């Protein structure tokens, strides 16, 4: 009986062994994560290389820029006889400039687009624009504003109206008439005192 009892029978479980399956899934996930990390590192190196090539070949590659350029101006009408402005617009052609008068305001704007292409097919694009607004001073007739382009400068001019009074004393005649020059809502019920139908002039 002893030899029979010493015999080791194989032990089998009715439940499937799950440890190898989980181990395989874990290894598979680790492998996928490593591949993703390698792909990300490769893409990062590729982007860096592309940016370096663009920087080295910037003059020959396609590029574009759009910016606002401040326009300097000078007030040339300080003597009081005229209103005059001079704006530096040397980067703009006459077709690219616009001057509009709205009421007593002047609106000056410009927009320039330049595209240059080389023999290799690469091109550069540049856009410039500006907008400025000025108020017309008192004594300037908006209908008499003129513009001219001289040597890359836009000149805006308008004469000032001379005041009619010169500071001397002037006697203003008083006209007496039966027709009121100013009507009031209070008039009508009380009536008004009138003189003869003929008007006369009284001077002090």
Buried (B, 14 or more C-beta within 10 A) or exposed (E): EEEEEEEEEEEEEEEEEEEEEEEEEEEEEEEEEEEEEEEEEEEEEEEEEEEEEEEEEEEBBEBEEEEEEEBEBEEBBEEEEBBBBBBBBEBBEEEBBEBEBEEEEBEBBBEBEEEEEEEEEBBBBBEBBBEBEBEBEEEBEEEEBEBEBEEEBBBBBBBBEEEEEEEEEEEEEEEEBEEEEEEEEEEEEEEEEEEEEEEEEEEE
